[in-house]
Amino acid sequence: MSIITVERKVLEKNDELAARNREVFRTSGVFVVNMVSSPGSGKTSILERTLEYLKDSLRVTVIEGDVQTDLDAQRVAKFGVPVVQIITNGGCHLEANLIQDALGTINLKGVQLLIIENVGNLVCPANYDLGENMKIVVASTTEGDDKPLKYPGMFRNASALIINKIDLLPYVNCHLEELKNNALRINPILNVFETSCTTKQGIAEWCMWLKEQVTSKK
């Protein structure tokens, strides 16, 4: 078996714009999270549970990225937080220029936490800096336990891993400890949270940790 690795440096312009975004966030005092996952992991449901938990203690704004429709933005708006939808029209990830454009419609004054929900994809978003403070990767038990090995770049660049849908463990082919161990082999300092949006198990622990990150950066 032959393995061919292809690497290209095509991100210089994106990195320049990401640096500008980061400076805007820094001067505005906003902590920025870039949530990434494959499609169907429950990323939007995690976002909903997070807003439910934090919206009364932190001022939160959301940028939603999707290939088509504003369905996720509609779900988020029900929690009474400002939300901007970016539709990529087929693009498989958000880029720094799209975030820069979205910022033109957002009032960051007083905002403590900006959550960017990226397009569902575990490849491209790993390499595109948006100016965020950290990437959070969501993986569900329904995807199996080998995702960190197949997409190491995403897990290597993340600060935390949310393993979602743990209520389905009895019904799916996923070994929780193997999933965690695979992720920690890629990134030994990864913070790992086990959650269920259905039962709300683990949501409080995840949200308390996130709130600590926001307040500690102030």
N, C-alpha and C positions, 0 to 999 in steps of 0.2 A: 504493500500500500504506500502510495506517495502522497505527501502533504505539501501543498504549495501555499505559501503565505504572501499576500500582496499588500504592500503598504504604500499609501500616497499621501503627500502633504498638500492638501487642497483647501486648508482651512484658515489661511492667513487673514483674509478679509473678515471672515466671521469672528476670528479672535480679536481683531481690532474693534469691531462693533461691540463684542461682548465686554471688552474692557471699558468702553464708554458706558454701557448699561450698568456695569458694576459700580462705576463712579457715581452714577445717578442714584443707585440704590444706597450707596454708602453715605452720600451727602443728605439723603432723605431719611436715613435711619431705618431703612426697611430691610428685614431679613427675608431672603428669597430661597424658596425650595422648588426644585425641578423634579416633578414626579414622573417616573418612567416605568414602562412595563410592556409586555406583549398584550395584544388585544384579548379582552375577556378575563383578565386577571382580577377584576373588581376594583380597579384604580379609582373610578368615579365613585363607587360605593364607599371606599376608604375615605375619599375626600368629603363625601356627605357626612359620614360619621365624625370626621375630624372637625368639620364646621359645626356640627351639632354640639360637640364637646367644648370647642374653643371660642365660638363666636361671641359669648358674653364676657370673656376675659381678655381677648385680644382683638384688635381691629384688623380684620383680614380682608384681602382683595384677591380675586382669582383671575388668572388668564387661562382660558380653555383652548386647547389645540385639537383639531380633528380634521380628517380628510374631507368630510362632508357633514352637513347639518349642524344645527346649534342645539341638539337634544341634550347634550351634557350641560351646556350653559343654562338651559332651562331648569334642569335638576338642581344646579348649584344656586340659582337665583332664588329658589324657594326658601333659602336660609337667610335671606335678607342681606347678603353681602354683595358688594359691587363685583361684577363679572364681565369680562370682555372675551368674546369668541373670536378665535383665529381659524379660518377655514383654509386649508392648504391646497384644496382642489387637486388632490392626488399626491401631494408631497408627503413623504413618509416620516418627516420630523419637523420640529420647529427650528428656526435659525435666529441668530441674534438680531438681524434686521427686522424680522417679524415682531420680536419683542419690543424693539425700539419703536416701531410703528404703533404698537398697542399702547405704549406708554404715553403717546400723544393724546390718548383718550382717557387716561387714568389720572385722578388726583391723588398723589402719594402722600399728601400732607396728613400726618397723624397715623398713617398705615404702619402697622408693626410687622405684619407677615403677608408676603405675597406668595401665593402658591400657583405655580405654573403646571398645569396638567398637559404633558406632552402627548404627541400622537402615539398610539399603541405600536411599539416597535422596539426590539431589544438590540438593534444594530446601530443605525445612524445616530440616534440621540446620545449614545455613549461618547461620541467624539465632538459633538457640537456644543460648545460652551455658550450659554445664554447670558452669562453674567451673574449666575446664581451663587448663593453661599454653599449649597450642597445639592447633590442628587440623591433622591430616594427611589430605590427600585422596589417594585411590587411584583411578587411571584406567587402564583396560586398553587395549591396542592393538586388541582386538576391538570396542571401542566407537567406533572412528574417531578423527579428530583434531580434531573441532569441539566437544567437550564444554566446554572452557573458555569458548567464545563463547556457548554455550547456557545455561550455568549460572555466570555470572561471579561471583556472590556467594560461592559455595563456594570458588572459587580465590582470590578477593580476601581472604577471611578465613583462609586456610590459611597455615601456615608452611613446609610442604613438600609436594611432589607426588611420589608414587611412580607411575611409569609401569610397569605390570606386564604380564606376558605378552609380553615383547619377543622371546621365542623364536618367537612366531607371526607376526612381522612379514612373513616371505616369503609368508604365506598369507592376509593380511587387507588390507583397503583402509584403511590407515593410514600416514601419512607422519610418522615420528618427529620430525623437525625442525619440521614444521608444528605438531604437537601441542605441543611445547615452546615454540615461538614464540608460539602462541596463549595459552598459560598465562602466559608472561612479559609479554605485552602487558597482561594483566589485573593481574598482580602481579609487578613487576620484581624483587622481592627474594625470590621463591619459590625455595627449595632444591629441586632436581630430582634424582631418583634413577631409574635405569632398572633394572628387575629382572625376573627369571624365577624363579618358585618351583619350576619343574621342573628347571632347570639350576643354580639358586642363584646365577646371575650377578647381581651388584649387591647381593646381600643383605648381604654383609660391610660394604660402603661405607655402606649405609643404617643398619645397626645401630651401626657405629662412630660415625656422626654423632649418632644418638639417644642413645647412651651419653654422648657429650660434652655434650649438652644437659642430661642429668640431673645429671651430676657438676659442671657449671659453675654450676648453680643452687643447689648446696648451700652 
